Amino acid sequence: MKALVALEDGTIFEGESFTGPGEATGEVVFNTSMSGYQEVLTDPSYTGQIVTMTYPLIGNYGVNVEDNESAKIQVEAFLIKEYNPIPCNFRATGSLGDFLQKQGVLGVQGIDTRALTRHIRIGGAMKCVVSTKDLDPASLVAKAKNSAGLLGRDLVKEVTCSEPYGWTADGPKPGSNFTTAAPGKYKVVCFDFGLKYNQLRLLAERGCSVQVVPATTSGAEVLAMNPDGVFLSNGPGDPAGVPGVVENIRAILGKKPVFGICLGHQMLGLAYGGKTYKLKFGHRGGNQPVKDLSTGKIEITSQNHGFCVDMDSLNPDEVELTHINLNDNSVEGMRHKKFSAFSVQHHPENAPGPHDSIYLFDRFIEAMN
C-alpha cells in the first residue's frame, strides 16, 4: 500500500505501509539507535512525533511484553528503510507489524531514511504528515504546514497518569500515599511527566518504595507524604508550555532531595529561574557522548529530547554545570549548589541504550541517605 511522507517545506518521500491504511501528523525526528525500537515506540517522550530509525533493518527480533516502557505505543507514526516481518529471537511474542497495527499506529517502510535524516540535520526537525489515504503531495504539504508543532505545546497532560499509583513487581497498582507501592527503605515520590517504566524498576531495585503522582500534583501534596526523595521523570514537548509544574517543584526544593531526568531536568532549570530553548534537530539515540565534568569520564548515553536548558540563563553562584554533550557542547547535567538537587538531560535508565550513566540512580540514593 503506497504511502507518502510530506514535510512542511514541501519535501516528499515515498514508501509503503506495512500496517494497513492510515494518516498521521507530527514533528518528524530521527533516532540513531541500532536496536531498541520497541522501547522507542513506547517512550511517552515521543508523543507528538513521527520517528524514523537510521538503522536500516527494523523488526528482526520482534516485540515482547517485558520491553514496553509504558502502557501503549506513543509515537504518531514509524518510518523505516526495511521491515523484517519474521522475528527471530527467543524472547519474541509477536511481530513489530502486528504490534503497530493492533494499536492503530501507521508503519511505513521503503523510505530513504538516510536522505530524510540528512534533510532534518540540515533543515532542522519539521512538521510532517504521513498518509496512505491522501496521496496528493500539495494537499499533504498544506496539512503539514497547518498542523500543531511542539513549540509551546503542553503534551505532558496527554501522557501523565490520571490517578496516582504505586510501583510493584507486577507493575503499576492504583493507590496513593504509598499504600499500594512495594515496600522499601526509601520513599520516593515520582512526578509522571511521561515516565518510562525502567526508571521505576531501577529505583525499586535500589530499595525504593515508589509512589507515582500526576504532573499536576502540588508541592504541598508531595511534602505531605513525607518522602525521602522526589524524582522528576522524562516527558514530551516544550517544558515552557507545561503550566503549574515549575511552582510545584519550587515548593519542594531545599526540603527534599530531587533527581530529574530529561523533561524533569528542563523543569528544574525553569524552577531555578532559567530558560529553555528548542534544538535544531534534537538528540535521539543510544550513542551520544557525554562528559561528566566532576570525574572527566566520557559516557555513551541514551537520549531523546528536542529542547535544552540555557546554562547562561542560570545564576552560576547557585547552579553548577556537571555534564556536557561532546557533539555540540549543550547542557547534559547540572546540580544546585545550595539545595540537594541534580539532574541530567540524557537517560541513565538505559531503555534502550548503554548502562554508562546508571550510577546516577546510586547518587540519588546517596542524596537521600
C-alpha positions as CSV (number, residue, x, y, z in Angstrom):
1,M,0.0,0.0,0.0
2,K,1.6,3.2,-1.2
3,A,2.4,5.9,1.4
4,L,3.6,9.5,1.1
5,V,5.6,11.4,3.7
6,A,5.3,15.2,3.3
7,L,7.3,17.8,5.2
8,E,6.2,21.3,5.8
9,D,9.0,22.6,3.5
10,G,7.5,20.7,0.6
11,T,9.8,17.7,0.5
12,I,8.1,14.4,-0.3
13,F,9.3,10.9,0.4
14,E,7.6,7.7,-0.9
15,G,7.2,4.4,0.9
16,E,4.7,1.6,1.6
17,S,2.7,0.8,4.6
18,F,3.3,-2.5,6.4
19,T,0.4,-1.9,8.9
20,G,-2.5,-1.0,6.6
21,P,-4.2,2.3,5.8
22,G,-3.7,5.4,8.0
23,E,-2.7,9.0,8.3
24,A,-0.7,10.8,11.0
25,T,0.8,14.2,11.7
26,G,3.6,15.2,14.0
27,E,7.2,16.6,14.1
28,V,9.5,14.2,12.2
29,V,12.6,13.2,14.1
30,F,15.4,10.6,13.7
31,N,16.8,8.1,16.2
32,T,20.3,6.7,15.7
33,S,19.9,3.5,17.9
34,M,20.7,0.2,16.2
35,S,18.2,-1.7,18.4
36,G,15.6,-0.8,21.0
37,Y,12.8,0.1,18.6
38,Q,10.2,-1.2,21.0
39,E,11.4,1.0,23.8
40,V,11.5,3.9,21.4
41,L,7.9,3.3,20.3
42,T,6.6,3.1,23.9
43,D,8.5,6.0,25.2
44,P,6.0,8.8,26.1
45,S,8.6,11.4,25.3
46,Y,7.9,10.7,21.6
47,T,4.3,11.9,21.9
48,G,3.5,14.3,19.0
49,Q,6.4,13.0,16.9
50,I,6.9,10.8,13.8
51,V,10.1,8.7,14.3
52,T,12.4,7.5,11.6
53,M,15.2,5.0,12.5
54,T,18.6,5.5,10.9
55,Y,19.5,1.8,11.2
56,P,18.2,0.2,8.0
57,L,16.7,-3.2,9.1
58,I,13.9,-3.0,11.7
59,G,11.7,-5.7,13.2
60,N,14.2,-8.6,13.1
61,Y,13.8,-9.5,16.8
62,G,10.1,-8.8,17.1
63,V,8.4,-7.5,20.3
64,N,7.7,-8.8,23.8
65,V,5.7,-7.6,26.8
66,E,8.8,-7.1,29.0
67,D,10.4,-4.3,26.8
68,N,7.4,-1.9,26.9
69,E,8.3,1.4,28.6
70,S,4.7,2.4,29.0
71,A,1.2,1.0,28.6
72,K,1.0,1.7,24.8
73,I,2.8,2.9,21.7
74,Q,3.4,6.7,21.9
75,V,4.8,7.7,18.5
76,E,2.4,9.2,15.9
77,A,3.9,7.1,13.1
78,F,7.0,5.0,12.4
79,L,9.2,5.3,9.3
80,I,11.9,2.8,8.4
81,K,14.0,1.6,5.5
82,E,13.3,-2.1,5.5
83,Y,10.8,-4.1,7.7
84,N,11.6,-7.7,8.6
85,P,8.2,-9.4,9.2
86,I,9.6,-12.7,10.5
87,P,11.1,-12.1,14.0
88,C,14.0,-14.4,15.1
89,N,14.5,-14.1,18.9
90,F,13.7,-16.4,21.8
91,R,12.0,-13.6,23.7
92,A,9.7,-12.5,20.8
93,T,6.0,-12.9,21.4
94,G,4.9,-11.1,18.2
95,S,6.0,-9.1,15.2
96,L,6.5,-5.4,15.0
97,G,3.9,-5.0,12.3
98,D,1.2,-6.7,14.4
99,F,2.3,-4.6,17.4
100,L,1.8,-1.3,15.5
101,Q,-1.4,-2.5,13.7
102,K,-3.2,-3.6,16.8
103,Q,-2.7,-0.1,18.3
104,G,-3.6,1.8,15.1
105,V,-0.1,3.3,14.6
106,L,1.0,3.7,10.9
107,G,4.3,1.9,10.0
108,V,5.9,2.8,6.6
109,Q,8.9,1.1,5.1
110,G,10.9,1.8,1.9
111,I,11.7,5.3,3.0
112,D,15.1,6.7,2.1
113,T,15.9,7.1,5.7
114,R,19.5,8.4,5.0
115,A,18.1,11.2,2.8
116,L,15.4,12.0,5.4
117,T,17.9,12.1,8.3
118,R,20.3,14.3,6.3
119,H,17.4,16.6,5.4
120,I,16.4,17.0,9.0
121,R,20.1,17.6,10.1
122,I,20.4,20.4,7.5
123,G,16.9,22.0,7.8
124,G,16.0,21.0,11.3
125,A,13.2,18.9,12.7
126,M,9.9,20.0,11.0
127,K,6.2,19.3,10.9
128,C,5.2,16.3,8.8
129,V,2.2,14.3,7.5
130,V,2.4,10.6,6.5
131,S,-0.6,9.1,4.7
132,T,-1.9,6.2,2.7
133,K,-5.3,7.8,2.3
134,D,-4.3,11.1,0.7
135,L,-1.7,10.8,-2.0
136,D,-1.8,14.4,-3.2
137,P,1.6,16.0,-2.4
138,A,0.2,19.5,-2.3
139,S,-2.6,18.5,0.0
140,L,-0.3,16.8,2.4
141,V,2.2,19.7,2.5
142,A,-0.6,22.0,3.3
143,K,-1.7,19.7,6.1
144,A,1.8,19.6,7.5
145,K,2.1,23.4,7.5
146,N,-1.2,23.7,9.3
147,S,-0.5,21.0,11.9
148,A,0.5,21.8,15.5
149,G,4.2,21.8,16.2
150,L,5.9,21.1,19.6
151,L,6.9,24.7,20.5
152,G,4.7,26.0,23.3
153,R,2.5,22.8,23.5
154,D,1.6,21.1,26.7
155,L,2.0,17.4,25.8
156,V,2.5,16.3,29.4
157,K,-1.2,16.5,30.0
158,E,-1.7,13.8,27.3
159,V,0.7,11.3,28.8
160,T,0.7,11.8,32.6
161,C,-1.2,9.3,34.7
162,S,-4.8,10.3,35.5
163,E,-4.6,8.8,39.1
164,P,-1.7,8.1,41.4
165,Y,-0.3,4.6,41.6
166,G,2.3,2.6,43.5
167,W,5.0,0.7,41.7
168,T,5.1,-3.1,42.3
169,A,7.0,-6.1,41.0
170,D,3.9,-6.6,38.7
171,G,3.8,-3.0,37.5
172,P,1.5,-0.1,38.4
173,K,-1.1,-0.6,41.1
174,P,-3.7,2.3,41.7
175,G,-3.3,3.9,45.1
176,S,-2.0,7.0,46.9
177,N,0.4,7.8,49.7
178,F,2.5,4.6,49.2
179,T,-0.5,2.4,50.2
180,T,0.0,0.1,47.1
181,A,3.7,0.6,46.4
182,A,6.1,-2.2,47.1
183,P,7.9,-1.6,50.5
184,G,11.4,-0.2,50.5
185,K,14.0,1.5,52.7
186,Y,13.4,4.9,50.9
187,K,10.1,6.5,50.0
188,V,10.3,8.2,46.6
189,V,7.5,10.3,45.0
190,C,7.8,10.3,41.2
191,F,6.2,13.1,39.1
192,D,4.9,11.5,36.0
193,F,5.6,13.8,33.1
194,G,5.6,10.8,30.7
195,L,7.9,8.4,32.6
196,K,9.5,5.2,31.4
197,Y,8.9,2.1,33.4
198,N,12.6,1.3,33.7
199,Q,13.2,4.4,35.8
200,L,10.8,2.9,38.4
201,R,12.4,-0.5,38.1
202,L,15.8,0.9,38.8
203,L,14.6,2.8,41.8
204,A,12.8,-0.3,43.2
205,E,16.0,-2.4,42.7
206,R,17.8,0.1,44.9
207,G,15.4,-0.3,47.8
208,C,12.9,2.5,47.0
209,S,9.2,2.4,47.6
210,V,7.9,4.4,44.6
211,Q,4.7,6.4,44.6
212,V,3.8,7.9,41.2
213,V,1.7,11.0,41.0
214,P,0.2,13.0,38.2
215,A,2.1,16.0,36.8
216,T,-0.4,18.4,38.3
217,T,0.2,17.3,41.9
218,S,1.0,20.2,44.1
219,G,4.3,20.5,46.1
220,A,2.3,20.6,49.3
221,E,0.6,17.3,48.5
222,V,4.0,15.7,47.8
223,L,5.6,17.0,51.0
224,A,2.5,15.8,53.0
225,M,3.6,12.2,52.0
226,N,6.9,12.8,53.7
227,P,9.1,11.1,51.1
228,D,12.8,10.7,51.4
229,G,13.3,12.0,47.8
230,V,11.4,13.3,44.8
231,F,12.0,12.1,41.2
232,L,11.1,14.2,38.2
233,S,10.6,12.0,35.1
234,N,11.1,12.5,31.4
235,G,8.3,13.6,29.1
236,P,7.4,15.1,25.8
237,G,7.2,18.5,24.3
238,D,8.2,22.0,25.4
239,P,8.9,22.4,29.1
240,A,7.9,26.1,29.0
241,G,4.4,25.0,27.7
242,V,3.5,23.0,30.8
243,P,1.7,25.1,33.4
244,G,2.0,24.9,37.1
245,V,4.8,22.4,37.4
246,V,7.6,24.9,38.0
247,E,5.8,26.3,41.0
248,N,5.3,22.8,42.4
249,I,8.9,22.0,42.1
250,R,10.0,25.2,43.7
251,A,7.8,24.3,46.7
252,I,9.9,21.1,47.2
253,L,13.4,22.5,46.5
254,G,15.5,22.6,49.7
255,K,13.1,20.4,51.6
256,K,13.7,17.0,49.9
257,P,16.5,15.6,47.6
258,V,15.4,16.0,44.0
259,F,16.6,14.0,40.9
260,G,15.4,14.9,37.4
261,I,15.8,13.2,34.0
262,C,15.2,14.8,30.6
263,L,12.0,16.9,30.8
264,G,12.4,16.7,34.6
265,H,15.9,18.2,34.2
266,Q,14.4,21.0,32.0
267,M,11.7,21.7,34.5
268,L,14.4,22.0,37.2
269,G,16.2,24.5,35.0
270,L,13.0,26.6,34.8
271,A,12.4,26.2,38.6
272,Y,15.9,27.6,39.2
273,G,14.9,30.7,37.2
274,G,16.5,29.8,33.9
275,K,15.2,29.4,30.3
276,T,15.0,26.6,27.8
277,Y,15.3,26.6,24.0
278,K,14.5,24.3,21.1
279,L,17.4,22.4,19.5
280,K,17.7,22.4,15.7
281,F,17.1,18.6,15.3
282,G,17.4,17.3,18.9
283,H,19.4,14.4,20.3
284,R,17.8,10.9,19.9
285,G,19.7,7.6,20.0
286,G,21.8,5.3,22.1
287,N,25.2,6.6,21.2
288,Q,25.5,10.2,22.4
289,P,28.9,11.1,24.1
290,V,28.6,13.0,27.3
291,K,31.4,14.2,29.6
292,D,31.0,14.1,33.4
293,L,32.9,17.3,34.4
294,S,33.3,16.1,38.0
295,T,35.3,13.0,37.0
296,G,36.5,13.7,33.5
297,K,35.0,10.4,32.3
298,I,33.2,10.1,29.0
299,E,29.9,8.2,29.0
300,I,28.0,6.9,25.9
301,T,24.4,7.7,26.7
302,S,20.8,7.2,25.5
303,Q,19.0,10.4,24.6
304,N,15.6,11.6,23.4
305,H,15.0,15.4,23.6
306,G,14.3,18.3,21.4
307,F,14.7,21.1,24.0
308,C,17.7,22.1,26.2
309,V,18.4,24.2,29.3
310,D,20.2,27.5,28.6
311,M,23.0,27.5,31.1
312,D,23.7,31.2,30.6
313,S,20.3,32.0,31.9
314,L,21.1,30.4,35.3
315,N,22.9,32.0,38.3
316,P,26.4,30.4,38.4
317,D,26.5,31.1,42.2
318,E,23.6,28.7,42.6
319,V,23.7,26.2,39.8
320,E,26.7,24.3,38.5
321,L,27.2,22.6,35.1
322,T,28.1,18.9,35.7
323,H,27.7,17.2,32.2
324,I,28.1,18.4,28.6
325,N,27.3,16.8,25.3
326,L,30.5,16.4,23.3
327,N,28.8,16.6,19.9
328,D,27.6,20.2,20.4
329,N,28.6,21.2,24.0
330,S,24.9,21.6,25.1
331,V,23.9,21.1,28.7
332,E,23.6,17.5,29.8
333,G,23.6,17.8,33.6
334,M,23.6,20.3,36.4
335,R,23.3,20.5,40.2
336,H,22.2,23.1,42.7
337,K,24.9,24.4,45.0
338,K,22.6,25.2,47.9
339,F,19.9,22.5,47.6
340,S,20.1,18.8,47.3
341,A,19.0,18.7,43.6
342,F,20.7,17.4,40.5
343,S,19.5,16.4,37.0
344,V,20.7,15.1,33.6
345,Q,19.3,15.6,30.1
346,H,20.2,12.1,29.0
347,H,18.5,8.8,30.0
348,P,20.6,6.8,32.6
349,E,17.8,4.2,32.8
350,N,19.2,2.7,29.6
351,A,16.0,1.5,27.9
352,P,17.2,1.4,25.2
353,G,20.9,2.2,25.4
354,P,24.1,1.7,27.3
355,H,24.5,1.5,31.0
356,D,27.3,4.0,31.5
357,S,25.2,6.5,33.4
358,I,23.3,4.2,35.7
359,Y,25.4,5.4,38.6
360,L,23.2,8.5,38.8
361,F,20.5,6.4,40.5
362,D,23.0,5.4,43.1
363,R,23.9,9.1,43.5
364,F,20.2,9.8,44.3
365,I,20.2,7.0,46.9
366,E,23.3,8.7,48.5
367,A,21.5,12.0,48.5
368,M,18.5,10.5,50.4
369,N,20.9,8.8,52.8
